């Protein structure tokens, strides 16, 4: 196997392992975030993060926190492999990875943002299915991922699966500051087995804080089916990224764009510690003795 393909495959496999670890650790927090952001369920959970956790468990049992996890486990975990592999690939396109040269932080941010745009082509339908299941509050009768997919496909076809694509692209461009923060923290920290954990935690916080309003908009666009035009021809409130942002601001003020930020930031710490820790460990075992160290992560 060509050495460049071997490096890419190792990064992909290690990234997939990291994605699985991060998904299991952080999924309950993601469910809480979606419940707080969704306009039809936000009013039910008004007493803070811990109270929301308790309410979901009391009404829907522990399984309620993991509603919709099948779709992201099948797709988002391998997608995380694509993100890690893609990040290294975009660095190599800039002539840095594998050359022994240290990439600039600007190149790191550019490679991360490009990776996010690429990943959004897979993230959009995956998160659409996940959100449609997470916003169902009934403890019984939860439709399967396949049933949700079939319903969307029957009503709207492939375009329905890409509802919220623009908002997803804007949010996933946050991989730029995400990898920037990871790389900067790593360079400023003393060499230690704990450095990837610290850098991962900081990267998760920075990455989410940089693009969180777009995540709120994405959740609102994807969580409901709305016609492109209403009965009198005016733009529907949740028709697009722009109309959703305007309607949300008009009805609920600026604070709506940060709704659910605390469970997200709290979740980002263990999730990205698990993701980067598992990635580094998996890459260590996958890396051949003759293979030069990958440029990402250092």
C-alpha positions as CSV (number, residue, x, y, z in Angstrom):
1,X,0.0,0.0,0.0
2,X,1.3,3.5,-0.9
3,X,2.5,5.3,2.2
4,X,0.2,8.3,1.8
5,X,-2.8,6.0,1.6
6,X,-1.6,4.1,4.7
7,X,-1.3,7.3,6.6
8,X,-4.8,8.4,5.5
9,X,-6.3,5.0,6.4
10,X,-4.8,5.0,9.8
11,X,-6.1,8.5,10.5
12,X,-9.5,7.5,9.3
13,X,-9.7,4.3,11.4
14,X,-8.3,6.1,14.5
15,X,-10.8,8.9,14.0
16,X,-13.7,6.5,13.8
17,X,-12.7,4.9,17.1
18,X,-12.4,8.3,18.6
19,X,-15.8,9.2,17.2
20,X,-17.5,6.2,18.7
21,X,-16.0,7.0,22.1
22,X,-17.0,10.6,22.0
23,X,-20.5,9.8,20.8
24,X,-21.2,7.4,23.7
25,X,-19.9,9.8,26.3
26,X,-21.7,12.9,24.9
27,X,-25.0,11.7,23.4
28,X,-27.2,12.3,26.5
29,X,-26.0,16.0,26.6
30,X,-26.8,16.3,23.0
31,X,-30.4,15.1,23.6
32,X,-30.8,17.7,26.3
33,X,-29.4,20.4,24.0
34,X,-31.8,19.5,21.2
35,X,-34.8,19.5,23.6
36,X,-33.8,23.0,24.8
37,X,-33.4,24.3,21.3
38,X,-36.4,22.8,19.7
39,X,-39.2,25.4,19.6
40,X,-41.9,22.8,20.4
41,X,-40.2,21.3,23.5
42,X,-38.1,24.2,24.9
43,X,-41.0,25.5,27.0
44,X,-41.3,22.2,28.8
45,X,-37.7,22.3,30.1
46,X,-37.2,25.6,31.9
47,X,-35.4,24.6,35.1
48,X,-31.8,24.1,34.0
49,X,-29.6,21.3,32.8
50,X,-29.8,18.9,35.7
51,X,-33.6,19.2,36.0
52,X,-34.0,18.5,32.3
53,X,-31.9,15.4,32.7
54,X,-34.1,14.2,35.6
55,X,-37.3,15.0,33.7
56,X,-36.3,13.0,30.6
57,X,-35.2,10.0,32.7
58,X,-38.3,10.1,34.9
59,X,-40.7,10.3,31.9
60,X,-38.8,8.3,29.3
61,X,-36.3,6.2,31.3
62,X,-32.6,6.2,30.6
63,X,-33.1,5.2,27.1
64,X,-34.8,8.6,26.4
65,X,-31.3,10.2,26.6
66,X,-30.1,8.0,23.8
67,X,-33.0,8.4,21.4
68,X,-31.8,8.4,17.8
69,X,-28.3,7.2,18.5
70,X,-28.4,4.5,15.9
71,X,-28.2,6.9,13.0
72,X,-25.1,8.8,14.3
73,X,-23.4,5.7,15.5
74,X,-23.6,4.3,12.0
75,X,-22.7,7.5,10.2
76,X,-21.2,10.1,12.6
77,X,-18.6,7.8,14.1
78,X,-17.2,7.0,10.6
79,X,-17.7,10.7,9.8
80,X,-15.4,11.5,12.6
81,X,-12.8,9.3,10.8
82,X,-13.4,11.3,7.7
83,X,-12.9,14.5,9.6
84,X,-9.6,13.4,11.1
85,X,-8.4,11.9,7.8
86,X,-9.6,14.9,5.8
87,X,-7.9,17.3,8.2
88,X,-4.5,15.5,7.6
89,X,-5.3,15.4,3.8
90,X,-6.0,19.1,3.6
91,X,-2.8,19.8,5.5
92,X,-0.9,17.7,3.0
93,X,-2.5,19.6,0.1
94,X,-0.9,22.7,1.6
95,X,2.5,21.0,1.5
96,X,3.0,20.6,5.3
97,X,1.9,17.2,6.5
98,X,4.5,14.4,6.2
99,X,7.3,16.9,5.2
100,X,8.6,17.4,8.7
101,X,7.6,21.1,8.6
102,X,5.3,22.4,11.3
103,X,2.1,23.8,9.7
104,X,1.2,27.4,10.6
105,X,-1.9,28.0,12.7
106,X,-3.5,29.6,9.7
107,X,-3.0,26.5,7.7
108,X,-4.4,24.4,10.5
109,X,-7.6,26.6,10.7
110,X,-8.0,26.5,6.9
111,X,-7.6,22.7,6.8
112,X,-10.2,22.4,9.6
113,X,-12.7,24.6,8.0
114,X,-12.4,22.8,4.6
115,X,-12.9,19.5,6.5
116,X,-16.1,20.8,8.0
117,X,-17.6,21.9,4.7
118,X,-16.8,18.4,3.3
119,X,-18.3,16.7,6.3
120,X,-21.5,18.7,6.2
121,X,-22.6,16.7,3.1
122,X,-22.9,13.7,5.4
123,X,-23.7,15.5,8.6
124,X,-26.9,17.2,7.3
125,X,-29.1,14.1,6.6
126,X,-27.6,12.3,9.6
127,X,-28.5,15.0,12.1
128,X,-31.8,15.6,10.5
129,X,-32.8,12.0,11.3
130,X,-31.3,12.2,14.8
131,X,-33.1,15.5,15.7
132,X,-36.5,14.2,14.4
133,X,-36.1,11.3,16.9
134,X,-34.7,13.3,19.8
135,X,-37.6,15.8,19.7
136,X,-40.2,13.0,20.2
137,X,-41.1,13.1,23.9
138,X,-43.4,10.1,24.1
139,X,-41.8,7.2,26.1
140,X,-43.4,4.7,23.8
141,X,-43.9,4.2,20.1
142,X,-40.6,5.8,19.0
143,X,-40.3,5.3,15.2
144,X,-37.1,3.6,14.0
145,X,-34.4,5.5,12.1
146,X,-35.5,3.6,9.0
147,X,-39.2,4.7,9.5
148,X,-38.2,8.3,10.0
149,X,-36.0,8.2,6.9
150,X,-38.8,6.5,4.9
151,X,-41.3,9.2,5.9
152,X,-39.0,12.1,4.9
153,X,-38.2,10.4,1.6
154,X,-41.8,9.7,0.8
155,X,-42.9,13.3,1.5
156,X,-39.9,15.3,0.2
157,X,-37.4,13.0,-1.4
158,X,-33.7,13.7,-1.3
159,X,-34.1,17.4,-0.8
160,X,-35.9,16.8,2.5
161,X,-32.9,15.0,3.8
162,X,-30.8,18.1,3.2
163,X,-33.0,20.5,4.9
164,X,-30.8,22.8,7.0
165,X,-27.7,22.2,4.8
166,X,-26.6,25.9,4.7
167,X,-26.8,26.2,8.5
168,X,-24.9,22.9,8.9
169,X,-22.1,24.1,6.6
170,X,-21.8,27.3,8.6
171,X,-21.7,25.4,11.9
172,X,-19.3,22.7,10.7
173,X,-16.9,25.4,9.5
174,X,-16.2,25.6,13.2
175,X,-13.7,22.8,12.7
176,X,-11.4,25.6,11.8
177,X,-11.2,27.1,15.3
178,X,-11.6,23.6,16.7
179,X,-8.3,22.3,15.3
180,X,-6.7,25.7,15.7
181,X,-7.4,25.5,19.5
182,X,-6.2,21.9,19.7
183,X,-2.9,22.7,17.9
184,X,-2.3,25.9,19.8
185,X,-2.9,24.2,23.2
186,X,-0.7,21.3,22.2
187,X,2.2,23.6,21.2
188,X,2.0,25.6,24.4
189,X,1.7,22.6,26.7
190,X,4.6,20.5,28.0
191,X,4.9,17.0,26.4
192,X,2.7,14.6,28.4
193,X,0.2,11.8,27.8
194,X,-2.4,14.1,29.3
195,X,-1.8,16.9,26.7
196,X,-4.2,15.5,24.1
197,X,-6.9,15.3,26.7
198,X,-6.4,18.9,27.8
199,X,-6.1,20.1,24.2
200,X,-9.2,18.2,23.2
201,X,-11.3,19.7,26.0
202,X,-10.2,23.2,25.1
203,X,-10.8,22.6,21.4
204,X,-14.3,21.3,22.0
205,X,-15.2,24.4,24.0
206,X,-13.7,26.9,21.4
207,X,-15.1,25.0,18.4
208,X,-18.7,25.1,19.8
209,X,-18.5,28.7,21.1
210,X,-17.4,29.9,17.7
211,X,-20.4,28.6,15.8
212,X,-23.1,27.8,18.3
213,X,-25.8,30.2,17.0
214,X,-25.7,28.3,13.7
215,X,-26.3,25.1,15.6
216,X,-29.4,26.6,17.1
217,X,-30.7,27.7,13.7
218,X,-29.9,24.3,12.2
219,X,-31.8,22.5,15.0
220,X,-34.8,24.7,14.4
221,X,-34.8,24.3,10.6
222,X,-34.4,20.6,10.8
223,X,-36.7,19.8,13.6
224,X,-39.9,20.8,11.8
225,X,-41.4,20.3,8.4
226,X,-42.6,23.7,7.0
227,X,-43.9,24.5,3.5
228,X,-41.7,26.8,1.4
229,X,-44.6,29.2,1.2
230,X,-47.6,29.7,3.4
231,X,-51.2,30.2,2.2
232,X,-50.7,33.9,1.2
233,X,-47.3,33.5,-0.4
234,X,-45.2,34.9,2.4
235,X,-42.0,33.3,3.4
236,X,-42.6,30.6,6.1
237,X,-40.8,31.3,9.4
238,X,-38.6,28.2,9.2
239,X,-38.1,28.0,5.5
240,X,-34.4,28.8,5.4
241,X,-31.4,29.7,7.5
242,X,-32.1,33.4,7.1
243,X,-35.8,33.3,7.7
244,X,-35.3,31.0,10.8
245,X,-32.7,33.4,12.2
246,X,-35.0,36.4,11.7
247,X,-38.1,34.7,13.1
248,X,-36.2,33.4,16.1
249,X,-34.7,36.8,16.9
250,X,-38.0,38.6,16.4
251,X,-40.0,36.2,18.6
252,X,-37.4,35.4,21.4
253,X,-34.6,37.9,21.3
254,X,-30.8,37.4,21.0
255,X,-30.7,34.9,23.9
256,X,-32.3,32.3,21.7
257,X,-29.1,31.8,19.7
258,X,-27.3,30.6,22.9
259,X,-30.1,28.4,24.2
260,X,-28.6,25.1,25.2
261,X,-25.0,26.4,25.2
262,X,-24.2,25.2,28.8
263,X,-25.1,21.5,28.2
264,X,-23.1,21.7,25.0
265,X,-20.0,23.2,26.5
266,X,-20.2,20.8,29.5
267,X,-20.6,18.0,27.1
268,X,-17.7,19.2,24.9
269,X,-15.1,18.6,27.7
270,X,-15.6,14.8,28.2
271,X,-16.5,14.2,24.6
272,X,-13.4,15.7,23.1
273,X,-11.2,14.3,25.8
274,X,-12.6,10.8,24.9
275,X,-12.4,11.5,21.2
276,X,-8.8,12.7,21.1
277,X,-7.6,10.2,23.7
278,X,-9.1,7.3,21.8
279,X,-7.8,8.7,18.5
280,X,-4.2,9.0,19.8
281,X,-4.4,5.5,21.4
282,X,-5.8,3.9,18.3
283,X,-3.3,5.7,16.0
284,X,-0.5,4.6,18.2
285,X,-1.4,0.9,17.6
286,X,-2.2,1.4,13.9
287,X,1.0,3.3,13.1
288,X,3.7,1.1,11.6
289,X,7.3,1.5,12.9
290,X,8.5,2.8,9.6
291,X,5.7,5.3,9.2
292,X,6.7,8.9,10.0
293,X,4.6,10.7,12.6
294,X,1.4,12.1,11.3
295,X,1.3,15.9,11.2
296,X,-2.1,15.8,12.9
297,X,-2.4,15.7,15.8
298,X,1.1,16.3,16.9
